[in-house]
Amino acid sequence: MRLEIVALCNLPEVHPGDDLASLIRGAAAAIDSSVIVDVAQKIVSKSEGAIVDLRTIQPSALARSWAAEWNKDARLIELILSQSRRIVKMDRGVIISETQHGFVCANAGVDQSNVPGDDFATVLPIDSDASARRIHAGLGCGAVIVTDTFGRPWREGLVDVAIGVAGLDPLDDHRGRADLHGRTLASTIIAIADQLAAAAGLVMKKDAGCPVALIRGFEWQPTAEGSARALLRKPEQDLFR
């Protein structure tokens, strides 16, 4: 297998109401059903108007107390709390929470990078799968993955993962297959959407304005049922919840 991953670095600044599919098609030489398009969450949020003016937020007592202790913006802390279904950990100035979507990540996905000014922040799309489906339909490509940058337990560094999927099954279940020595695999399930997101992240440089990547050469079975929610581990199967 030979993969080709090409970043699109010539998109214009994205604003609320922009049609991302049109912008991507205008920046790409050719997109067809063999192409997987990875799109950074930040431009999806911007296009959908998921931008919050922090000046409109009245911080709670908890947000003010936490912000004062760790030298944070209380308005930003309140926004993080409001975007959280559950707080997993608040310690040493770091908030790990479960978002309304079920993602467990730092700051509930609230982010101020690549947003002009100190009084604005983006939040995650309301439904990242629906966002992926709209872009997929507009582009006519093989699949779309909406990516975001997450930290990882037990390991340093950040990687891009899939938070929205359209056109492919995010998991490749190897259970029941035989390995090269004939042993039956019992627990191997490959998160191919996350692998593709991480691979695209190598060229989607955060400081270079490259929020989209085109992947060619990957073989998969197209589906209309793809959803990033399949990547969320059920609480009863989670040893750390």
Buried (B, 14 or more C-beta within 10 A) or exposed (E): EEEEBBBBBEBEEBEEEBBBBEBBBEBBEEBEEBBBBBBBBBBBBBBBEBBBEBEEBEBBEBBBEBBEEBEBBBBBBBBBBBBBEEBBEBEEEEBBBBBBBBBBBBBBBBBBEBBEEEBEBBBBBEBBBBBBBBBBEBBEBBBBBBBBBBEEEEEEEBBBBBBBBBBBBBBBEBEEEEEEEEEEEEEEEEBBBBBBBBBBBEBBEBEEBBBBBBBBEBEBEEBEEBBBBBBBEEEEEEEEE
